[in-house]
Amino acid sequence: MYIFLLGRPGCGKSAIYRMVIDKLKQKNVGKEYPRVDDFPKLWAIFQNDEKTGEWKRCKKTPDGGYKVTDDTIWDDILKQVNKDLLKFKSDEVIFVEFSRSNYVNALKNFSQQILKNSVIVYIDCSFEICWERNVERHKNAIAAGTDDHLVSREEMEKTYLYDDKDKLVQLKEYEIVVIKNEQNGYDHLKEPVEKLIEIILNKN
């Protein structure tokens, strides 16, 4: 089955992923837990544009980040993710992660074969908190000697300041769960993750 983890960059998708797979392992659900993220595909486009100097689909920003100039990128990379998902074995629990402003439209890039076997989790966190987390993560990566680039504030605001969460949660054809994650730490996530596990078990 597929578990979609949706929400702004910095909302806590990694934390939810770790907590959910720990619970699934305890309950002997699934054998492997692949994690498919669309960001490496986006990053590859950024890097290729910079390498070639042609800047076909993005441009460099003054703060060292990148700005998308060709909005067809967003659907293109999700179509690639959809193809990747179809290659996995049926007994795996596969996690799919991405951030968008228009989740209702973004989900149209996935086949019904995938969506009918999915639980969609929206991780609810304000833009400002997500931005602060991304800046902190970037600073920590640089301090650790990692080659890390921060997506620009301009790009973050353009793409993630507002989203269609309210429309998403009203969709009747999907199993959708909302988890609030604006606090630090993990204690506040334990109860919603337990409820999510119950839904996954019933769906599986």
HELIX and SHEET records of a PDB file:
HELIX    1   1 LYS A   13  GLN A   26  1                                  14    
HELIX    2   2 PHE A   39  THR A   52  1                                  14    
HELIX    3   3 THR A   72  LEU A   85  1                                  14    
HELIX    4   4 TYR A  103  ALA A  106  1                                   4    
HELIX    5   5 LEU A  107  ASN A  109  5                                   3    
HELIX    6   6 GLN A  112  LEU A  115  1                                   4    
HELIX    7   7 PHE A  127  ALA A  143  1                                  17    
HELIX    8   8 ARG A  153  TYR A  160  1                                   8    
HELIX    9   9 LYS A  165  LEU A  168  1                                   4    
HELIX   10  10 ASP A  187  LYS A  203  1                                  17    
SHEET    1   A 5 ARG A  35  ASP A  37  0                                        
SHEET    2   A 5 ILE A  94  PHE A  98  1                                        
SHEET    3   A 5 TYR A   2  LEU A   6  1                                        
SHEET    4   A 5 SER A 118  ASP A 124  1                                        
SHEET    5   A 5 GLU A 175  LYS A 180  1                                        
SHEET    1   B 2 CYS A  58  LYS A  60  0                                        
SHEET    2   B 2 TYR A  66  VAL A  68 -1                                        
END                                                                             
